Structures are given as structure tokens and as C-alpha cells.
Amino acid sequence: MLENEFFEREELGKLLLSPRISNDMGLRSHEQLVVCVGVMFLLTVCITAFFFLPSGGADLYFREENSVHVRDTFIRNEALRKKEQEELLKKAEEANPVPIPKPEIGAADDAEGRRVFVKQMIKFAWDGYRKYAWGENELRPNSRSGHSSSIFGYGKTGATIIDAIDTLFIVGLKEEYKEARDWISEFNFKDLAKGDLSVFETNIRFTGGLLSAYALTGDKMFLTKAEDVATLLLPAFETPSGIPYSLIDLQTGRVKTYSWASGKAILSEYGSIQLEFDYLSNLTGNPIFAQKSNKIRDVLTAMEKPEGLYPIYISMDNPPRWGQHLFSMGAMADSWYEYLLKQWIATGKTDQRTKREYEEAIFAMEKRMLYKSEQSNLWYFAKLNGNRVEHSFEHLACFCGGMVVLHAMNEENATIAQHYMDLGKNIGHTCHESYARSTTGIGPESFQFTSSIEAKTERRQDSYYILRPEVVETWFYLWRATKDEKYRQWAWDHVQNLEKYAKGNAGYSGIRNVYDSNPEQDDVQQSFLFAELFKYLYLIFSDDDVLPLDQWVFNTEAHPFRIRH
């Protein structure tokens, strides 16, 4: 069969190429049909063969002419992105032709000079954001362009403006405050927000930042905007148990948990709602926010805690169940404990349930998780995975030194107060050692305690610093409580190291390795730089009557709320 078919095709080819077929020779109808079939066959063979040529032939031709290769497409997109960035940069320079002056460390030997210097740092960072990333969530100070992390979705919601406005007001940057206030007055969160937003981050940065601006200024525009944002988050709380979902898309109404959390909610997120929501209800008279946060508290109060501890994960069932027995003072747990204490303080110390549950939780953590290192006698809270102890301490967890000092400052029992004051000092010292033992004088994201190292890390993935505030936060509370000058000096050392290693072209960046003598910057100016680190640095060099701690309480983003007396 194959031989006959080949023979027929060969004969057909001879016929098509025969000189007997010419333009002046008439073809009969069946001969015309044969010619057409033959031409179509040859075309089919040629086209098929063309696509089976080696990569150096047809494939290369199409790649070069049409650029369909993924790598080439990426290169072109990257080139287009750089071109767009250059155009935006050019526009920014044309709109603001005056160079942004960088602060320089001079003879700042007293608290007033150092406070003024921190104010100059704030202005330098703000001017870079205003010039190159206005309305964006954050700034890339070296690229001089906008930046946004996944917690903000993919919309341009001006996170830096809202996170910074209370700090601008506190430090007296009046023109900058007015710029921020004018932008917020036109701010419509639902229109600007796109994609999956973190309910937790939106609450502490946006609701918290706007509530703080209202508390400081009395401008009701801020309160209205805070209520608008919080109202948009309410669908996340429509669950069988009242434990809210972690993410919400305001455009579609879709709510969900993080995919990596296996359908569970996270303690530090659903547990860090009450301070803002209860304060908002108190200010507006709208009870819905307090009801949502109280429901979460009721659920947790009713649950049995393993050895008095709170696991990081909880299911979305009704009733909910604890997930894996992971316990931490740091990431995914930290602000839950902070809010138990601060909610008691915020209510004028009337919420006794909150105080009792805070004391029970801290006692359980001291019993199971508090350790002292063998070589340097450094105190730290380890992590627990079931009964397995991980002897590491996170930069995030360094906040707890300030937390227990704040407890001591508000505790009537003198013995208990002294115990927590001493613990706060020990934690503050440990966290300072994580800074002092690095090349840059800046502490890593996490550090370990082993037989060979203490308050350091040998893990490359833990050696970065992203402008976190928790260590300075603890030094701030220790300064207010003790007036020991070393805490101010430690803070000033950090200012100098920020200037040396974190200052970029138009702002401040995180650094990728605190143990490098010339560390690479990550080119991200976090919004919480304004809300937290700058604020604590400014306050530590200020008098106590600037936000006195018997009248103000800070949320976990360092936004101050008035205590209700």
C-alpha cells in the first residue's frame, strides 16, 4: 500500500513538472483536478517540513522577528518598565526641581539637638516620598519610584500618607501635615483599594492612623474616614464563630484566609482588632465595631488554652478549634498579648477581664518559654512547637520588653511591678546585644542562642533589617520609666547607623545583611518607618509631656489613642 501511494505521488510529481503542460495547452477537467491536488500536496509538505526544522532555522527566525520567547518578552517588558520609570522620574524632577537635602549629623550632643535631627530625617524621608511616590503605598528611595507589598493589594491607597500623618503633626511639620490632610480629605478607600487586602494591616495602619489623627487634632474628617474604612472591613467578620477572615477584596466582596495558613486564622491578626474597633465605637456611638471585637474575645475566653498558652492558628469552624501547637512571642502572635494589656489601659483600667487574661497568658509564657542564655545571661522568650523548644528570638518579639515595662508602670502591686520592670530591662538589654554584636550596629530579623553563638544569627535568611521599630520601642518605654541615659544613647547610636547604612537617594531603605560592612539596601521605605520608628526616636528625645503615657496608649502601629478616664 505504501509503495503504491509513493508511486502515485512520484508520477503525479512528474506530471506536474512535465514540459508538456504549458500555458498555451488546454487542460481537460480531470487533468485540472490532478494539478490542483498536486499543488496542495506540495504546499502541505513544505509547510510541515518548515515547522520541523532545527531550532537554528525556523524557530530562530520566529524568535528574532516576533520575539515570542518568554525571556525576550521579559526583557522587553523590563525595558518598558524602566522607560516608564525614567519618564516618571523626569516628570518628578520637573515638578520639583530643587534637590532634596539630606540630613547630616552635626554636633547633636543634647536631647534637643538629637530630636531636631530626627525631625530632619523625617522631613528628608517625607520629601522623597512626596516627590517620587505621592499617592503610592510606599517609596523605593534609590529607584525613586513607588512600591507596594501584597498586604495592600495592588491599588494605590497612600499607606505612607495615612501612616505618617500623626507623626507629622506630633513633630510639628506643619506644611507636610497639611499636604497629607488635604490628600486624605479626598481619600476614598473603596475606590482606590484593589485585590486582596490584609484585614489586620488595614485595621492597624488605616483605621488606626485615621483614629490617631482625629485624637490629636479633633478634626472630624479623620473620624469619618476611619469609620468608612472600618465599615468596609465588616464583611470579613461574617463567619460562623465571629473569627474574621484574613483577606478581603473590597471590589468583589470576596473574603478568605491565607492559602499558606491551610484555612486557619492567625492569632496576631484576629487578636489585634479590639483596640481600634472599641475606640471607634466609643467615639462614634456606633456599637457594631465593639460588638465584632467583643465577639472574638468571648470566643477565646471560652476556649481551653493548652498549658495556658495561645496557639498561633485557629480554625474557622463554629466552635473554632486550635491548630498546631505553635507558640511564639513574635511573628503571628505578638500583638495579641500587647492588645490584652493596652485594652485594659485604654478603658481607664476598667476592663478587668482583659487584665486577668493578659496576666494569665504572660505567666504561662514565663513558665514555659522564658530562658536565660548560658554564656551571657541574656533573657529571651523561645518558640515552642509542641514540646520542642527553638532557642531563637525575633526582632518583632523585642516589643515585649516595652510591653512588660508598660505593665509595671500601671501595676498597683509593687512586687509584681518590680518583677516586670526587671524583665523589661533584661529584654531591652538582650535586644541591644543583637544590635551591638552585628557589623552595622543594627540587629537582624531573628537571632539564635546556641552553644556557639548568642544574640546573633548564622542564617543568611535571618540577617536582614527592614526598618523595624520594636527594639527602639522597648528603649522608649524604658527611658520613660527609668530615665536611664543609656536608653537615649542606644537610640542615638541607632540614628547614626541608620544614617550610615540605611539612607538612600531619597529616603531610607532596609538592608539585606546586618553583618556586612557595606550592606546592600533593599530599596523599600516601609510606611511604618514614619508611624513607628521615627515616632519612637523623636519621643525618646522629647519631654514626657509630649504624649504622656497616663493619657495616651499606642496601637501596634504606634498610633496614639486617648485613654478613657
C-alpha positions in Angstrom: 0.0 0.0 0.0 2.8 2.4 0.9 4.7 1.6 -2.3 1.7 2.2 -4.4 1.0 5.5 -2.7 4.6 6.6 -3.1 4.5 5.6 -6.8 1.3 7.6 -7.4 2.9 10.7 -5.7 6.0 10.3 -7.8 4.1 10.0 -11.1 2.0 13.0 -10.1 5.2 15.0 -9.4 6.5 14.0 -12.9 3.2 15.1 -14.5 3.3 18.5 -12.7 6.9 19.1 -13.8 6.4 17.8 -17.4 7.1 20.4 -20.1 4.0 19.0 -21.9 1.9 21.1 -19.6 2.2 24.7 -20.7 0.1 27.9 -20.7 -0.9 27.5 -24.3 -2.1 24.0 -23.9 -5.7 23.4 -22.8 -6.2 21.0 -19.9 -9.0 18.7 -19.6 -11.1 18.9 -16.5 -9.7 15.7 -14.8 -6.2 17.0 -15.5 -7.0 20.3 -13.9 -8.2 18.4 -10.8 -4.9 16.5 -10.7 -2.9 19.6 -10.9 -4.8 21.3 -8.1 -4.4 18.3 -5.8 -0.7 18.1 -6.6 -0.1 21.7 -5.8 -2.0 21.4 -2.5 0.0 18.3 -1.6 3.3 20.0 -2.2 2.3 23.1 -0.2 1.3 20.9 2.7 4.6 19.0 2.6 6.7 22.3 2.5 4.8 23.9 5.4 5.1 20.8 7.6 8.8 20.4 6.9 9.3 24.1 7.7 7.9 23.7 11.3 10.2 20.7 11.9 13.4 22.5 11.1 16.0 22.6 13.9 16.0 25.5 16.4 18.6 27.3 14.4 16.2 27.5 11.5 12.5 28.4 11.6 12.4 28.6 15.4 15.2 31.1 15.5 13.6 33.1 12.7 10.3 33.5 14.5 12.1 34.3 17.8 14.2 37.0 16.2 11.4 38.5 14.1 8.4 38.2 16.5 10.1 37.9 20.0 7.8 35.2 21.3 10.4 33.7 23.7 9.4 34.2 27.3 12.9 35.5 28.2 12.8 38.0 25.4 9.3 39.1 26.4 10.6 39.7 30.0 13.5 41.7 28.7 11.2 43.9 26.6 8.8 44.4 29.5 11.6 45.2 31.8 12.9 47.7 29.3 9.5 49.2 29.0 9.1 49.4 32.8 12.5 51.2 33.1 11.5 53.6 30.3 8.2 54.4 32.1 10.1 54.8 35.4 12.6 57.2 33.7 9.7 59.2 32.3 8.0 59.4 35.8 11.3 60.4 37.3 11.8 63.1 34.8 8.3 64.4 35.5 9.0 64.4 39.2 12.3 66.3 38.7 10.5 68.9 36.5 7.7 69.3 39.1 10.2 69.5 42.0 13.5 70.8 40.6 15.1 71.6 44.0 17.2 68.6 45.2 16.1 67.0 48.5 18.7 67.9 51.2 19.9 65.0 53.2 20.3 65.5 57.0 23.8 65.5 58.2 24.9 64.5 61.7 26.4 67.5 63.4 27.0 68.5 67.0 23.8 66.9 68.3 25.1 66.4 71.8 21.9 67.0 73.8 18.4 65.7 73.6 17.0 68.8 71.9 19.7 68.6 69.1 19.0 64.9 68.6 15.3 65.5 68.5 15.8 68.1 65.8 18.0 65.8 63.9 15.3 63.1 63.9 12.8 65.6 62.7 15.2 66.4 59.8 15.3 62.7 59.0 11.5 62.6 58.9 11.4 65.5 56.5 14.0 64.0 54.2 12.1 60.7 54.0 8.8 62.5 53.5 10.1 64.8 50.8 11.4 61.8 48.9 8.0 60.1 49.1 6.1 63.2 48.1 8.4 63.9 45.2 8.7 60.4 43.7 5.8 58.3 45.0 2.9 60.6 46.0 -0.3 58.5 46.5 1.6 55.2 46.2 1.7 53.0 49.3 5.4 53.2 49.8 8.6 54.6 48.2 11.6 52.9 46.6 14.1 55.6 47.7 17.0 54.5 45.4 14.9 53.8 42.3 12.9 56.9 43.2 9.6 55.2 42.4 6.5 53.8 44.1 6.4 50.5 45.9 3.6 48.3 47.3 3.7 45.0 49.1 1.0 42.3 48.9 -0.7 43.4 52.1 -2.1 46.4 50.3 -3.5 44.5 47.3 -2.5 46.2 44.1 -4.2 49.6 44.5 -2.5 52.9 45.3 -4.1 53.7 48.7 -1.5 56.1 50.1 -0.5 54.0 53.0 2.5 56.1 53.8 0.4 59.3 54.0 -2.0 57.8 56.5 0.7 56.0 58.5 2.7 59.2 58.7 0.2 61.9 59.3 0.1 61.7 63.1 3.9 61.7 63.3 4.0 64.8 61.0 1.6 66.5 63.4 3.5 65.5 66.6 6.9 66.7 65.3 5.5 70.0 64.0 6.0 69.6 60.3 3.0 71.8 59.5 3.2 72.1 55.8 3.8 68.4 55.4 0.8 67.7 57.7 -1.4 70.0 55.6 -0.4 68.2 52.4 -1.3 64.8 54.0 -4.5 66.2 55.4 -5.6 67.6 52.0 -4.9 64.3 50.3 -6.9 62.3 53.0 -9.8 64.7 52.7 -10.3 63.4 49.1 -9.4 59.8 50.0 -12.0 57.1 49.1 -10.6 53.7 50.2 -13.1 51.6 48.3 -12.3 53.2 45.0 -8.5 53.0 45.5 -8.2 49.6 47.0 -7.9 46.7 44.6 -7.3 43.0 45.1 -6.9 41.1 48.4 -6.2 43.4 51.4 -5.0 42.3 54.8 -7.8 43.0 57.3 -5.2 43.2 60.1 -2.8 45.6 58.3 -5.7 47.8 57.0 -7.1 48.0 60.6 -3.9 48.9 62.4 -2.5 51.3 59.7 -5.5 52.9 58.1 -8.2 52.7 60.8 -5.6 53.2 63.4 -3.8 56.0 61.6 -7.0 58.0 61.0 -8.3 57.5 64.6 -5.0 58.8 65.8 -5.1 61.8 63.6 -8.6 62.6 65.0 -7.5 62.1 68.6 -4.6 64.5 68.1 -6.4 67.2 66.1 -10.1 66.9 66.8 -10.7 67.1 63.0 -13.9 65.1 62.5 -12.9 64.4 58.9 -10.4 61.9 60.1 -13.0 60.1 62.3 -15.4 59.9 59.4 -12.7 58.4 57.2 -11.8 55.9 59.9 -15.4 54.7 60.2 -15.6 54.4 56.4 -12.5 52.1 56.3 -13.6 50.0 59.3 -17.1 49.6 57.8 -15.6 48.2 54.6 -13.9 45.5 56.6 -17.0 44.3 58.3 -17.9 41.5 55.8 -14.7 39.7 56.9 -16.3 39.2 60.3 -19.4 37.5 58.9 -18.3 34.0 59.9 -20.0 31.3 62.0 -17.7 31.9 65.0 -17.1 35.6 64.5 -13.3 35.0 63.9 -12.7 37.2 60.9 -11.1 36.1 57.6 -7.6 37.4 56.9 -8.2 38.9 53.5 -10.9 40.9 51.8 -11.4 42.2 48.2 -13.5 45.3 48.5 -14.4 45.3 44.8 -15.8 41.8 44.8 -16.7 41.3 48.4 -14.7 38.0 48.5 -13.2 37.1 51.8 -10.7 34.3 52.6 -7.8 33.1 54.7 -4.2 32.9 53.5 -3.6 29.9 51.3 -0.4 29.0 53.3 -2.4 29.0 56.6 -4.5 26.0 55.5 -7.8 27.7 56.0 -7.0 29.0 59.5 -6.9 32.4 61.1 -3.8 33.9 62.8 -3.7 34.9 66.4 -1.9 38.3 66.0 -4.3 39.3 63.3 -7.8 38.4 64.6 -6.5 39.2 68.1 -5.4 42.8 67.2 -8.8 44.3 66.3 -10.2 45.4 69.7 -8.2 48.5 70.4 -9.2 50.2 67.2 -12.8 48.9 66.9 -13.7 49.5 70.5 -12.2 53.1 70.4 -14.1 53.7 67.1 -17.4 52.7 68.7 -16.6 54.8 71.7 -16.0 57.9 69.5 -18.9 57.4 67.0 -21.6 55.8 69.2 -21.9 53.1 66.6 -21.8 49.8 68.6 -21.2 47.4 65.6 -17.4 47.7 65.8 -17.2 46.9 69.5 -19.6 44.1 69.1 -17.4 42.4 66.4 -14.3 42.7 68.5 -16.0 41.6 71.7 -17.3 38.5 69.9 -13.7 37.5 69.2 -12.8 38.0 72.9 -15.8 35.9 74.0 -14.8 33.0 71.7 -11.2 33.0 73.0 -12.3 33.3 76.7 -14.4 30.2 76.3 -11.7 28.1 74.7 -9.4 25.9 76.8 -5.8 27.0 76.4 -3.1 24.3 76.3 -1.0 24.9 79.4 -2.4 28.5 79.5 -0.8 29.3 76.1 -2.5 30.6 72.9 -1.5 28.6 69.7 -0.8 30.7 66.6 -3.6 29.1 64.4 -7.3 28.7 64.9 -9.9 27.1 62.6 -12.8 28.9 61.1 -15.3 26.4 62.4 -18.0 27.0 65.0 -16.9 26.4 67.6 -13.4 27.0 66.4 -10.5 24.7 67.2 -6.8 25.4 67.8 -4.5 24.4 65.1 -1.0 23.0 65.5 0.5 23.8 68.9 2.9 26.5 67.8 3.6 29.3 70.4 5.6 32.5 70.0 6.1 35.9 71.4 7.0 37.1 67.9 5.5 36.8 64.4 1.8 35.8 64.2 1.3 36.1 67.9 2.9 39.3 69.3 0.2 42.0 69.2 -2.4 39.7 70.7 -0.6 40.0 74.1 0.1 43.7 73.5 -3.6 44.4 73.0 -4.7 42.5 76.1 -2.7 44.9 78.2 -3.4 48.0 76.2 -7.1 47.5 76.0 -7.2 47.4 79.8 -5.2 50.6 79.9 -7.3 52.2 77.1 -10.5 51.7 79.0 -9.1 53.5 82.1 -8.3 50.1 83.7 -12.0 49.2 83.9 -11.8 46.1 81.7 -10.8 43.6 84.3 -11.4 40.5 82.2 -8.7 41.8 79.8 -6.2 42.4 82.6 -6.8 39.0 84.0 -6.4 37.2 80.7 -3.2 39.2 80.0 -1.7 38.2 83.3 -2.6 34.6 82.9 -1.1 34.5 79.4 2.2 36.2 80.4 2.6 34.0 83.4 2.2 30.9 81.2 4.7 32.2 78.7 7.2 32.9 81.5 6.8 29.4 82.9 7.2 27.6 79.5 9.1 29.9 77.2 11.3 32.3 79.1 15.0 31.4 79.1 18.4 32.9 80.1 21.4 32.2 77.9 24.3 30.2 79.4 27.2 32.4 78.4 26.0 36.0 78.6 22.9 35.7 80.8 20.6 37.1 78.1 16.9 36.8 78.7 14.6 35.8 75.8 11.3 34.1 75.0 11.9 31.0 73.0 9.5 29.5 70.5 7.6 26.3 71.2 6.4 23.7 68.6 4.6 21.2 70.8 7.2 20.3 73.4 10.1 21.2 71.1 11.9 24.4 72.1 13.5 26.6 69.4 16.0 28.9 71.1 15.6 31.9 68.8 14.2 35.4 69.4 12.8 37.7 66.7 13.2 41.4 66.3 9.4 41.5 66.3 9.4 39.9 69.7 11.6 42.6 71.2 8.5 44.7 71.6 7.6 42.7 74.7 10.3 44.5 76.7 8.3 47.7 76.3 5.0 45.8 76.9 6.0 44.5 80.4 7.5 47.8 81.3 4.2 49.5 80.5 2.5 46.8 82.7 4.9 47.7 85.5 4.1 51.4 85.1 0.4 50.6 85.5 0.6 47.9 88.2 -0.5 48.7 91.7 1.2 45.7 93.3 4.7 46.8 93.9 6.2 43.3 93.9 4.7 42.5 90.5 5.6 45.9 89.1 9.3 45.4 90.1 9.3 41.9 88.6 8.1 43.2 85.2 10.3 46.2 85.3 13.3 43.9 85.8 12.2 41.6 83.0 11.7 44.6 80.6 15.2 45.8 81.4 16.6 42.3 80.7 14.7 42.0 77.4 15.9 45.5 76.4 19.5 44.5 77.1 19.2 41.3 75.1 17.8 43.2 72.1 20.6 45.8 72.3 23.1 42.9 72.3 21.7 41.7 69.0 22.5 45.2 67.6 25.9 45.6 69.3 27.1 42.2 68.0 26.4 43.0 64.3 28.9 44.7 62.0 26.5 47.5 61.3 25.3 48.0 64.8 21.8 47.1 63.6 20.0 43.9 64.7 18.9 41.1 62.4 15.3 39.9 61.8 15.9 36.9 64.1 18.8 35.7 66.2 19.7 32.5 68.0 21.1 31.1 71.2 23.3 28.1 70.8 26.5 26.6 72.3 28.5 28.7 69.7 26.5 31.9 69.3 24.3 34.2 71.3 22.1 37.1 70.2 23.4 36.6 66.6 22.4 34.6 63.6 24.3 32.5 61.2 21.3 32.1 58.9 21.5 34.3 55.8 17.7 34.4 55.6 17.5 36.0 59.1 20.2 38.6 58.7 18.2 41.4 57.1 16.7 44.5 58.7 13.6 46.3 57.3 13.5 49.4 59.4 11.6 47.6 62.2 10.9 49.7 65.4 10.4 47.1 68.2 13.9 47.4 69.8 13.7 51.2 69.9 10.1 50.9 71.1 11.3 49.0 74.2 14.1 51.5 74.8 11.4 54.3 74.6 9.3 52.7 77.4 12.5 52.0 79.5 13.5 55.7 79.1 10.2 56.9 80.2 10.1 54.6 83.2 13.7 54.8 84.4 15.3 58.0 82.9 18.5 55.9 82.5 20.5 57.8 79.9 21.8 54.7 78.2 18.5 54.2 76.5 18.7 57.5 74.8 22.3 56.8 73.9 21.3 53.4 72.4 18.6 55.2 70.4 21.1 57.8 69.1 23.6 55.0 68.1 20.8 53.6 66.0 20.1 57.0 64.4 23.8 57.2 63.4 23.7 53.7 62.0 20.6 54.4 60.0 22.3 57.4 58.5 25.4 55.3 57.7 23.8 52.2 56.3 20.1 52.8 55.5 20.0 56.3 54.0 19.3 56.2 50.3 19.0 58.7 47.5 15.6 59.9 48.5 14.8 58.2 51.8 15.7 55.2 54.0 15.9 51.5 53.0 16.2 48.3 54.8 19.5 46.4 54.5 19.9 42.8 53.4 22.7 41.7 55.8 23.5 43.5 59.0 26.7 41.6 59.2 28.2 43.1 56.0 30.4 46.1 56.4 28.9 47.6 53.2 25.4 46.1 53.1 23.2 46.2 50.1 20.0 48.2 50.6 16.6 46.6 49.8 15.3 49.8 48.2 12.0 49.9 50.2 11.0 52.7 52.6 8.3 51.0 54.7 5.3 53.0 55.7 5.8 52.0 59.3 9.1 53.9 59.3 7.0 57.1 59.8 4.4 55.6 62.0 6.7 53.7 64.4 10.5 54.0 64.2 10.6 57.8 63.6 7.9 58.4 66.2 9.7 56.5 68.9 13.1 58.0 68.1 11.5 61.5 68.3 9.7 60.8 71.5 12.7 59.3 73.3 14.5 62.6 72.9 11.3 64.6 73.9 10.0 65.6 77.3 7.5 63.3 79.0 4.6 65.8 78.4 4.8 65.0 74.7 2.2 62.2 74.6 2.3 61.3 78.4 1.7 57.6 78.9 -1.0 58.2 81.5 -3.1 59.9 78.9 -2.2 58.1 75.6 -1.9 54.4 74.6 -0.3 53.3 71.3 -1.7 50.7 69.0 0.6 48.2 67.5 1.5 50.6 64.6 2.4 53.2 67.2 -0.7 55.3 66.5 -1.7 57.1 69.8 -5.3 56.9 71.2 -6.6 58.8 74.2 -7.1 56.8 77.3 -10.7 57.0 78.5 -10.7 58.3 82.1 
